[in-house]
């Protein structure tokens, strides 16, 4: 099979070449990949730390070529969306059936491939905030793939959504179209307390956003794109003066149970247009170096999709 292999001597650290086909474990299906979406974390960390010849890729959508030997998961010919720690940037992927969702007929698999990390992360982060109806929710880093999903899902849950972006003059209208009620440049511009925060930036913004939590509020730390330490000033973690029972929490997506249900539900929402992933770059995997460069250069706001030719 062909795959994008880590090769630090090649442009963007990737080379399109032949690789051995994966050998699925009994609980894994073999999927013929049609599209994959890129995530900043996997590109930045994977290309730095991955061994030469490794196949990266968290997100992939395609068709089941061989069903799991243990009888779990979808049958041969089923269109699926898949999540894994590696292997998505290849023609064939062996993937755990409990990390596989079913895709409705007719859905564009390139669009569906944006779901696994961005969509399920946003959904699981919002679950940790509890019921959203009538609550105020802040999403930082709202113009990224996860942020855009979080804005839409929070609005659908009945929240008053505040989206934070470094360039509200450029992205404000688009975020409001997705469901944001207010758009700010940073958490310090939020004047009223919020009940929940989905933080995709980290660093100073996380600290500032935590300070905006109302009593009983929760901040879910998801992303760390700022690459900064989180340093809380003295007194920030006191529980008096309306700061009682605030929570800061994290989670690790692959450790979450029930992701098959989430992936399938999200695939239907995207297929029917109820959710809109913003694809800001799309091309074939022959153009992967361009996509990687744009992603690492912070020139993309939304998702990058590679169609597997």
N, C-alpha and C positions, 0 to 999 in steps of 0.2 A: 504494500500500500504506500501511498504518498503521504507525507506529513511535513509540518513545519518543525524543524529541529533547531534546538539551541546551538548556535555556532558563533562564537565571539569574533571570528575572523570575517564574518559576513556583514553586510549592511543591516543595521538595527539588531544585530546579534541573532538573526534567523536565516535558515537555509531550507528551501523546499527540496526534499529528497525522498528516496525510498527508505522505508523502515519496516521492521518485522510487524506482522499483524498481532494485535493483542490476543491473549488467551483468556477468555472469560472464566471467572470462578463460577461455581454452581449457582450462586445467587445473583449473577450478573447476566445482562443481555448484551449481545453484540449489535451495535447500532451503526448504520451507514450514515455518516454525518453529511448534512447538506449546508449547514451554516453554523457559525460560531460568533459570539460577541466578545469583545475584549474588555477587560477590567483593568483599571489603573494599577491596582495592587499586584495582580498577577504579572503584569508586564514589567513593572518597576522591580519587584522583588525576584520574580522568576528569571528574568534575563540576567540579573546580578548573581543569583545564587544557584541557578540550575546548572547541572552538569552538561557538558557538550554532548549532543545527541539526544537530550531529553525532549519529550513532547509535552508542552504546556497546554493550558486551556481548561478553564473551569466550566464554561457554558457551551452547550452544543444542542442543536436540534437536527433530527433526521428521521430515519425509518429503521425499525427493528429488522435486522437481517437474520439473527438467530436468537430465539427466546432462551431465557434462563433455564438451565438444566434442572433446577429444583422445582420448576413449575410456577414460580412466582413471576409477577410482572406481566407486561403486555405480550401479545402474540406476534408472530412474524408478520411483517407488513404494516404494523401499527406505527403511525406518525407520533413521535415523542419529543419531549424536551427534557434535557438531562443536565445534572449537576455532578461535578466530581472535582477532585483536587488536582487532576492533570488529565491529559489525553484527548482534550477536545479539539486540538488543532491537527486533526488527522482524518483520513477518509473513513477509518473504522475506530470505534470506541467501545471498550468494555466498561459497562457502568452498572452500579448497584441498582437493583430494581426498586429499592425504596428511595432512590434519588431520581426517579423517572416519572414524568407526568405525561398524560395522553393529550394529544393536540387535535382539535376539531378538524374535520375535513375542510379543505380549501384555504386554510390559514397559511399565510406566508411564513415559511420556516425561518427566514432571516429575521423578521420582526419578532417571532416567537423566541428566537435565541437570545434576546435581550433579557429574558425573564429570570433565569436561575439565580444568579447572585443578586442583581439589582432588585428585582421584584420581590423575591422571597425575603431578602434582608429587610426591605421596607415594611413588608407585611408583618414579619416577626417582631420588628422593633415597635411597631404600633400596637401589637398585642400586649407588649409589656407596659404600655401606658394605661391599659384597662379600657373601660367604655369611653368612647370619644364623643358621644352625642352631647352637644352643648358645651364642650370643653374647649379651651384654647391650647393650640399645639403649634410649637415653633419647629421648623425644619431648617437646619443650617446646611450650607453647601447644596442648596436646593436645585441648582442647575445641572448637577451631575445625574447619571442614570438612576441611581438609588434615590436621590433627592426628588426627582420628578415623579417617580412612582409613589414616594411617601406623601407628597403634596396631594396627589389625586386620591390615594386611598384614605388619607385623613379627612379630606373633604367629603368623600362618600360615606365615611363613618359618622358624619354630622358635626365635625369639629369646626371651630373658627381657626383657619389655617394662616399662619404667618410664615412666609418664606424669606430666608436670608440668603443674599447673594452679593458677591463683591461688586457687581455692576448692575444695580437695579435699573439704571437708565436704559440699559440694553436688553435686559431679560425680564423686566417687570411685567410687560404686557403678556409675554408668553407664559409666565408663571401664573398670572391671574386667569388666563384662558384654561389652565390646568386645574384651577380651583382655589388658588391662594386668595384670601381676602385682603391681606396686606403684604407688601414687599419692603424689606429693609436691607440696609447694607451690612449690618452687624447686629448681634444680640443687644448691645447697649442702646440701640434705638427703639427697642421694645419698651413701651412706657407702662404697660399693665402686666401684672404677673400672669404666667402661663401655667397650665396644668401638666403639660408634658413637652419634652424636647426630644427630637431625633437629631442627634449631632453627628454630622458627617465630616467634620473638619478637625476637631481636637484642638489642643493648644489653648491659646488665650480665649478663643471663641467658646470652647467648652466651659471654661471657668466663668466667663461672662454669662453664658446661657444658664448655667446652674444658679447663678445669682438672681435670675429672673423667675425661678420656680415659685409657685404659690405653695402654701401649706398642703402637704400630702402629694406634692408633685413628683414626677419621675423624669430623670434625664437618662436616655439610652445612648451610650457612647458606641457609635458604629464605625465611623471613619476617622482616619488620622492623617489626612492629606496635608495638614500644616507642618507636620514633622517637627513639632515643638513639644517641650515638656508642659504638663499641666501643673501649674503652681498656684495653689489656693492661698490667698492672703489670710492672715490671722483673723479669726472670727467668721470666716465664710461658712464654716460648718457648724456654727452655733444653731441651736434649735428654737431660740426665742424670737420675738418680734415677727410673727407670722411665718417662721421658717421651720415649724414643727413637722417632723415625719417626712422630710424630703429624701429622695432616693437617687443614687447614681448607680446604674447597672450596665453590665455588658453581657454579650452572649457570643457563642461560636456556632455559626450557621450549620456546618456539617454535623454537629452534635445534636441538632434539633430533631425530634421525632415528628413523623407525620408530614414530611416534605412532599411526598407523592401527591397528597391531597392539595397542598398549596400550589404546586407546579401545575396540576391539572386545572384548578380553579382559575389561576392567573392566566393560563393559556386561553381559556374560554373568554375571559374578560378582554384580553388583547384582541382575540380573533373577532369578537363582536363590536369592537371599537369602544367598549366601556372604559378601557384604559389605553393610554397613548404613550408608547415609548418614543422618545425623541431620538431618532437615528441621525446623527450629524455627519457620519462618514460611512460609506458602504462601497465595497469593491471585492475583487477576487483575492484569493490568498497569494497570488503573484504580486499583489500590491501591499502585502503585509507590512513592509518596511515603512511605507508612507503612513499607514494607520498608527503604527507604533510611535513614529516620530511625532505625529500630531498629538497623540495621547500624552506622551511624556512631556511634550512642550506646552501642555495645558491649552492647546488650541481647539479642543473639542469640548462642547457642552452638550452632554447627552451620551449616546452610545455609538460605538464603532462596530460594524458588522462585516465579517468576511464570509463571502459565499465560497463554498468548497467546490471548485470546478471538477 
